[in-house]
Structure formats: C-alpha cells, structure tokens
Amino acid sequence: MSIRTVIAASTIGTLIEWFDFFAYSSLSPFIAEYFFPRSDPAVAIILTWLVFATAFVVRPVGAVLFGHLGDRIGRKSTFLITLIVMGLATFSMGLIPTYAQAGIVAPLLLTLLRIVQGIALGGEYGGAITYVLEHAPAGRRAFYNGFVAATPPLGLGLSSITVVLSSLLLTKEQFATWGWRMPFLVSIILTALGVYLRFKLAESPVFEDIKKRGEVARVPIAEVLGRHLPWVLVGVAVAAGHAVLAYTSTGYIFTYLVQTAKRTPVEANIIVGAAALAQIPLYLFAAWLGDRVGRKAVYMTGLAIGLATYYPLYYLLPSLDLWLAALAVYVMVGATAFTFGILGTALAELFPARVRYSGMSLAFNLGVGLFGGFTPTIVQLIGTLLKNPLAGLLLYTYVVAAAALIIAALILPETKSKDVAA
C-alpha cells in the first residue's frame, strides 16, 4: 500500500470535518435566521454559535470512545466508522426543517446533529494523524501529516466555492430559501469517496506489531490518565493555543465581516475562501519545516505571528477593499498554518504507540473543544456586552494564545527524533 493511498484515505475524513465546520460558519447568518426566533438577531447569532459549540463539547466523549476502539481493535476500522457517522450527520443538516416549519424542533434537531458530528469528530482527526504517522518514514512524519493538516484551508475553500457557486446559479430568493443547504447536501459525495478509499486500507504496521507482541492496552484511557496525564495537559494547552487563533480567523471572521465590515455573506465567503485556498502550500511548508527544525519552533512561530497581527488586521478590515481584505485574512490564517501544520504530529508523538490514538485524541479534543469551539461565541458575547467587536479578541483569543506560547516555550518537548513504534 503506497503512502499516497494512506494520505488520501486519511485526509478525506478530516476534509469533510472542516468542510462542515466552515459551511456552518459561513452560513451562520442564514442558520440564525431560519433556526431561531427572529425577534432578536443578536441573540439568534449567539445561539447559532452555541449550537456550533455543542459539537466541540462532546468531542472529548468521542475521543474516549473511538480512542478506546482505535487502541484496542485497530486504527483502520475505527476511523472508517467515524467517517460514516460524521458524513451522514453532515448530510442530514441539509434536510432538517426550519423554525418557521417546525418550531422548537428545528433547533433541537440542529443541536442533535451537531452532537452526533462532534462525537464522530472526536475520533476522526486522532485516527487520521495516528494512521499516517505510523506509516510515514522517519524524518518525513510531519511532512506527510501536513497533508492531513492542510485539510482546513481546503475544506474552507471548497465550502466557500460551494456557497458562491450556489449563489451565482440560483436567484437571490432561491439561495436564501433553500440554496444555503447545498454545502451540507453535497458533502455526501466526499463521504462516499472516503468510504471507498478507507475500505482499501490495511491496518497500521505499528498496531499490528503491538498485537503480535500481546501488548494491546486493556483500558487505554485509564492508562493515558494514569501514566501520561502531564502530557495530556500540555497537549490540551498546545491545542487550545492553535484553536483560539483558528476559530477567530475562520469562524468569528464571518460574523465580523457581515456585521461590522458590512460585507454580504457571499463577499465574506470570497474573502475567506480565497485566503484559505492560497494557504495550502504554507501548511505543507510548515509541516516540512517541522521535520527540519523541529515541531516546537514551528508551532511557536505560528502563535507569535497570530499575536502580532490579529488585532491590527481585524481593526483594518472594515476599511479594506475585497482583495486587500482577503490578503489580511490570508495573513491571519497563515498563523494557523504554522500551528496546525505541526500540531497533530507533535501531539501524537507525546504518547506511546499502545495508547497513541486515545492520548492524542483526548488532548486535541479537550483543547479544541473547551477553548476553540466556544471561541466564536465568547468573542461575539464579549463584543456585544462591551459594544466593541474587537474586545473579545483581546480578552479571550490573545489571553489563551499567549498562555499557550509560554507553556510551549517552557514545557513542550521536541519529539522529531522519537521512535513512533515505541
């Protein structure tokens, strides 16, 4: 089995994850309008982001469940299950009735599907990273996992293209009535492709060796928490630092562009989508660099770029034309290319092979779920309460990112030379 097949099959699931995330983010004005009472638009958008965050709250549950399966029965079977569950939930989001049609049932169904997605996502990313890591040759692990890491800008770009094309092919009334559902519905194509590719995979050679030696962990999560808790906590902090930057620059950005910069949802998608697609080579470069200079230096560089640029660029966005705005967003997303380009590899290498799926998934999803998933809600809420749309950026995004930078500098070990079979 070639490394290209491994990468393609591993990448497709995380691509669906990010496609859904960005579809929900970019269409948040429509979701707020159609799934919640229209009496108070500010409350509706906050509720929209709270429902968005529910998927992140339950991700640690998925990390424990699928991490257990991945470390007990194998990587391949587990992340095939996560792909199917996640893909069907995303597709179903395009079918649920609106508040006007079903009342309170509409937001309840929306929340339920986000919860199902979140549980599946809790095992998807950790499985993909672990699977690629255990197939990649020494000295190239970060680079090959860089293709998995590059799925956020690709998913964002594909989501934005789908939204823009739908808006161009349909009348304004058609798009506002039902065309906004298209990104969720077309995700079934990616799901089918992913299932096809993952059925062709063989089990990870590292896991097969663990089975042959009779060293499969009996209760992986108990071993992770009992023997490796300090690295879980470090991993949570590192994941949180990336997450607040990422969900500020690719989640809250849509609300900011529409409400503060007075862009249309389609213009916001053009700005963020163009910036994201142009980022893909930078993600791969950051991953390649991680094999050369180390995971730690690359990650810290991303945090430093974010802290130096986010506030001034957000401040300038309302005064910039379309393409200068896209350039500003490109710089902000570029910070996350360095943090996320190396994050999965760095977290997976913190844990021994017998509990890697569980340890990596738990650390990643706690950091992303507890800190990143609530970022748009917290930043929006702080901005609303203080009547300053940039207040949340300083009081939340900057505080968490700065703390992560300090923890990474003082505690995060360099693991580029670690034996992943151990």
C-alpha positions as a printed Julia matrix, in Angstrom:
422×3 Matrix{Float64}:
   0.0    0.0     0.0
   1.51   3.32   -1.09
   1.91   6.34    1.15
  -0.26   8.26   -1.34
  -3.18   5.91   -0.66
  -2.62   6.27    3.08
  -2.65  10.06    2.83
  -5.67  10.23    0.51
  -7.8    7.92    2.68
  -6.76   9.66    5.9
  -7.26  13.14    4.51
 -10.78  12.69    3.13
 -12.41  12.31    6.55
 -10.76  15.37    8.04
 -11.67  17.25    4.85
 -15.37  16.51    5.5
 -14.89  17.67    9.08
 -13.54  21.03    8.03
 -15.95  21.36    5.1
 -18.85  21.06    7.54
 -17.25  23.4    10.07
 -16.75  26.14    7.53
 -20.1   25.59    5.85
 -21.79  26.14    9.22
 -19.57  29.16    9.98
 -20.02  30.84    6.61
 -23.77  30.21    6.62
 -24.24  31.27   10.25
 -26.34  34.34    9.25
 -28.81  32.01    7.47
 -28.79  29.46   10.3
 -29.5   32.23   12.82
 -32.38  33.47   10.65
 -34.0   30.12    9.9
 -33.47  28.06   13.05
 -34.15  30.59   15.81
 -36.85  33.21   16.53
 -36.25  36.4    14.56
 -37.27  38.78   17.35
 -33.65  39.49   18.42
 -30.94  38.96   15.74
 -28.09  39.4    18.27
 -29.47  36.61   20.46
 -30.07  34.42   17.39
 -26.46  34.65   16.24
 -25.17  33.87   19.76
 -27.48  30.83   19.91
 -26.2   29.79   16.48
 -22.64  29.79   17.78
 -23.67  27.98   20.96
 -25.17  25.17   18.88
 -21.97  25.19   16.87
 -20.03  24.77   20.1
 -22.04  21.73   21.23
 -20.12  19.61   18.73
 -16.92  20.62   20.45
 -18.22  19.95   23.96
 -18.87  16.29   23.12
 -15.69  15.77   21.13
 -13.8   14.51   24.22
 -16.52  11.85   24.56
 -15.78  10.75   21.0
 -12.07  10.85   21.78
 -12.51   8.41   24.66
 -14.91   6.13   22.76
 -13.08   5.94   19.45
  -9.65   6.23   21.06
 -10.51   3.07   23.02
 -11.56   1.28   19.83
  -8.56   2.56   17.89
  -6.1    1.33   20.53
  -7.98  -1.93   21.11
  -9.25  -3.18   17.74
  -7.23  -1.09   15.31
  -6.86   2.24   13.56
  -8.44   1.3    10.21
 -11.83   0.0    11.4
 -12.26   2.81   13.89
 -11.75   5.74   11.6
 -13.95   4.11    8.95
 -16.8    4.24   11.49
 -16.09   7.87   12.37
 -16.17   8.84    8.7
 -19.57   7.22    8.04
 -21.22   8.68   11.15
 -19.8   12.15   10.55
 -20.68  12.19    6.85
 -24.29  11.13    7.38
 -24.8   13.71   10.12
 -23.4   16.49    7.92
 -25.64  15.48    5.02
 -28.68  15.39    7.3
 -28.11  19.01    8.31
 -29.21  19.95    4.81
 -32.57  18.24    5.31
 -33.87  19.45    8.67
 -36.9   21.82    8.79
 -36.65  25.48    9.78
 -38.04  27.18   12.88
 -40.95  28.52   10.84
 -41.8   24.97    9.74
 -41.24  23.0    12.93
 -40.85  25.46   15.8
 -38.56  24.4    18.65
 -37.99  21.03   16.94
 -35.78  22.75   14.36
 -33.01  23.99   16.72
 -33.27  20.73   18.69
 -32.6   18.69   15.54
 -29.78  21.04   14.6
 -28.23  20.57   18.04
 -28.67  16.78   17.93
 -26.88  16.51   14.59
 -24.06  18.74   15.84
 -23.69  16.41   18.85
 -23.52  13.32   16.62
 -20.96  15.06   14.44
 -18.93  16.07   17.47
 -18.74  12.53   18.84
 -17.57  11.22   15.47
 -15.09  14.08   15.09
 -13.64  13.21   18.48
 -12.14  10.09   16.91
 -11.63  11.2    13.31
  -8.65  13.55   13.48
  -6.7   11.49   16.02
  -7.23   8.38   13.91
  -6.07  10.07   10.7
  -2.95  11.55   12.28
  -2.06   8.31   14.05
  -2.55   6.22   10.91
  -0.33   8.44    8.74
   2.28   8.81   11.49
   2.62   5.03   11.79
   3.09   4.59    8.03
   5.45   7.51    7.34
   9.22   7.02    7.18
  11.42   8.59    9.85
  12.31  12.16    9.03
   9.15  12.66    6.95
   6.41  12.13    9.53
   5.48  15.78    9.95
   5.53  16.43    6.21
   3.19  13.55    5.35
   0.87  14.53    8.18
   0.99  18.02    6.72
  -1.46  16.81    4.06
  -3.94  15.96    6.82
  -3.21  19.32    8.43
  -3.86  21.11    5.12
  -7.49  19.99    5.06
  -8.77  23.08    6.98
  -7.96  25.56    4.18
  -9.05  23.04    1.56
 -12.34  22.41    3.38
 -12.85  26.15    3.83
 -12.1   26.76    0.17
 -14.45  24.02   -1.03
 -17.18  25.24    1.3
 -16.8   28.82    0.08
 -16.78  27.71   -3.56
 -19.98  25.74   -2.99
 -21.66  28.72   -1.33
 -20.52  31.16   -4.03
 -21.5   28.86   -6.92
 -24.88  28.17   -5.36
 -25.48  31.91   -5.01
 -24.47  32.51   -8.64
 -26.53  29.65  -10.11
 -29.65  30.46   -8.11
 -31.69  33.6    -7.73
 -31.21  35.57   -4.55
 -34.59  34.36   -3.32
 -33.84  30.71   -4.15
 -30.46  30.84   -2.39
 -31.96  32.48    0.7
 -34.85  29.98    0.76
 -33.11  26.65    0.14
 -29.82  27.15   -1.73
 -27.87  27.66    1.51
 -28.49  23.95    2.22
 -26.37  22.84   -0.75
 -22.96  22.68    1.02
 -24.36  20.21    3.56
 -26.05  18.08    0.9
 -23.07  17.81   -1.46
 -20.9   16.56    1.42
 -22.34  13.08    0.77
 -20.09  12.89   -2.31
 -16.99  13.34   -0.14
 -18.34  10.77    2.32
 -18.84   8.15   -0.41
 -15.34   8.75   -1.75
 -13.89   8.48    1.75
 -15.63   5.17    2.48
 -14.35   3.76   -0.82
 -10.77   4.77   -0.05
 -10.78   3.57    3.56
 -12.11   0.14    2.66
  -8.9   -0.32    0.66
  -6.61   0.31    3.62
  -4.57  -2.2     5.59
  -4.05  -1.93    9.33
  -1.24   0.22   10.72
   2.02  -1.83   10.88
   2.78  -0.35   14.3
  -0.57  -1.54   15.69
  -0.12  -4.98   14.08
   3.22  -5.29   15.83
   1.66  -4.34   19.17
  -0.97  -7.07   18.68
   1.65  -9.69   17.81
   3.59  -8.86   20.97
   0.39  -9.06   23.05
   0.83  -5.51   24.3
  -2.56  -4.04   23.37
  -3.74  -1.77   26.21
  -6.69  -3.22   28.17
  -8.23   0.15   29.05
  -6.36   2.77   27.0
  -7.95   5.86   28.55
  -7.15   4.65   32.06
  -3.52   4.15   31.06
  -3.41   7.59   29.45
  -4.78   9.33   32.53
  -2.8    7.19   34.98
   0.63   7.31   33.33
   0.6   10.19   30.86
  -1.65  12.86   32.41
   1.06  15.59   32.38
   1.39  15.21   28.59
  -2.37  15.3    28.19
  -2.42  18.66   29.99
   0.44  20.02   27.89
  -1.33  18.78   24.77
  -4.58  20.49   25.83
  -2.75  23.81   26.25
  -0.99  23.49   22.9
  -4.21  22.55   21.09
  -6.05  25.44   22.78
  -3.48  27.97   21.58
  -3.99  26.91   18.0
  -7.76  26.62   18.33
  -8.44  30.16   19.5
  -6.42  31.56   16.6
  -8.09  29.25   14.09
 -11.67  29.84   15.17
 -11.14  33.57   15.45
  -9.75  33.81   11.92
 -12.06  31.27   10.25
 -15.18  31.22   12.46
 -15.87  34.58   14.08
 -14.44  36.27   10.97
 -17.68  35.6     9.04
 -19.82  37.33   11.65
 -17.35  40.22   11.84
 -17.21  40.68    8.07
 -21.0   40.7     7.76
 -21.97  42.66   10.89
 -19.04  45.05   11.33
 -17.39  45.31    7.9
 -20.83  45.26    6.23
 -19.97  42.59    3.68
 -22.59  40.28    2.22
 -22.32  36.59    3.19
 -21.17  35.82   -0.38
 -18.44  38.5    -0.22
 -17.33  37.13    3.15
 -17.02  33.68    1.59
 -14.97  35.07   -1.3
 -12.62  36.85    1.11
 -12.08  33.94    3.48
 -12.26  31.21    0.82
  -9.65  32.83   -1.42
  -7.36  33.42    1.54
  -7.74  29.82    2.71
  -7.09  28.15   -0.65
  -3.95  30.22   -1.09
  -2.75  28.9     2.3
  -2.47  25.23    1.34
   1.22  25.39    0.26
   2.05  27.21    3.51
   0.58  24.35    5.59
   2.77  21.87    3.73
   5.8   24.13    4.09
   5.23  24.43    7.84
   4.98  20.62    8.12
   8.14  20.17    6.03
   9.9   22.72    8.23
   8.83  20.75   11.29
  10.92  17.81   10.09
  13.91  20.12    9.67
  13.93  22.46   12.67
  11.51  20.67   14.99
   7.85  20.75   15.91
   8.19  23.19   18.79
   9.8   26.07   16.88
   7.26  25.93   14.07
   4.3   25.89   16.46
   5.63  28.82   18.48
   6.23  30.8    15.29
   2.55  30.47   14.39
   1.43  31.74   17.79
   3.82  34.67   17.59
   2.52  35.64   14.13
  -1.06  35.49   15.38
  -0.37  37.64   18.44
   1.45  40.21   16.29
  -1.16  40.52   13.55
  -4.72  39.63   14.58
  -5.78  42.82   16.33
  -4.36  45.33   13.8
  -5.71  43.36   10.85
  -9.17  42.99   12.38
  -9.12  46.72   13.08
  -8.31  47.48    9.42
 -10.76  45.01    7.82
 -13.8   47.35    7.59
 -11.73  49.9     5.63
 -10.21  47.47    3.11
 -11.48  46.58   -0.34
 -12.36  42.98   -1.21
  -8.91  41.74   -2.2
  -6.98  43.65    0.46
  -9.39  42.11    2.98
  -8.58  38.69    1.54
  -4.87  39.46    1.94
  -5.42  40.43    5.59
  -7.28  37.18    6.24
  -4.51  35.3     4.41
  -2.01  36.6     6.96
  -4.25  35.61    9.87
  -4.92  32.12    8.53
  -1.18  31.91    7.82
  -0.52  31.94   11.56
  -2.65  28.83   11.91
  -0.75  27.18    9.04
   2.27  27.09   11.34
   0.37  25.99   14.45
  -1.87  23.39   12.8
   0.68  22.26   10.22
   2.64  20.66   13.03
   0.09  20.27   15.84
  -1.19  16.75   15.11
   2.28  15.29   14.72
   3.54  16.97   17.89
   0.59  15.72   19.96
   0.7   12.15   18.61
   4.42  11.89   19.37
   3.8   12.76   23.03
   2.25   9.31   23.63
   3.5    5.7    23.26
   2.08   3.64   20.41
  -0.16   1.42   22.56
  -2.26   4.41   23.71
  -1.44   6.94   20.99
  -4.93   7.08   19.46
  -6.53   7.71   22.87
  -3.91  10.11   24.22
  -3.63  12.23   21.11
  -7.4   12.36   20.56
  -8.12  13.3    24.18
  -5.54  16.1    24.33
  -6.52  17.51   20.96
 -10.27  17.43   21.53
 -10.13  18.81   25.07
  -8.04  21.74   23.85
 -10.11  22.34   20.75
 -13.44  21.56   22.4
 -13.1   23.52   25.64
 -11.3   26.52   24.2
 -11.63  26.63   20.41
 -15.22  25.53   19.95
 -16.51  28.33   22.15
 -14.28  30.98   20.6
 -16.87  32.5    18.22
 -19.49  32.51   20.99
 -17.2   34.06   23.61
 -15.7   36.65   21.27
 -19.16  37.58   19.98
 -20.63  37.75   23.5
 -17.81  39.9    24.89
 -18.09  42.2    21.89
 -21.85  42.51   22.34
 -21.64  43.2    26.09
 -18.84  45.76   25.75
 -20.23  47.17   22.48
 -16.85  46.66   20.84
 -16.49  43.83   18.28
 -12.73  43.64   18.95
 -12.95  43.37   22.75
 -13.3   39.59   22.72
 -10.24  39.31   20.52
  -8.08  40.91   23.2
  -9.79  39.46   26.28
 -10.06  35.87   25.05
  -8.11  34.99   21.9
  -4.97  36.86   22.95
  -5.02  35.61   26.55
  -5.33  31.92   25.6
  -2.79  32.17   22.75
  -0.26  33.96   24.95
  -0.64  31.33   27.69
  -0.12  28.55   25.13
   3.03  30.24   23.84
   4.51  30.38   27.35
   3.64  26.72   28.07
   5.09  25.59   24.74
   8.32  27.52   25.36
   8.78  26.12   28.87
   7.34  22.58   28.79
   6.58  21.2    25.3
   9.32  18.66   24.4
  10.87  18.31   20.96
   9.86  14.9    19.53
  11.06  14.89   15.92
  13.61  12.16   16.65
  11.27   9.96   18.68
  10.72   6.29   17.72
   6.95   6.11   17.0
   6.91   2.31   17.29
   7.83   2.53   20.97
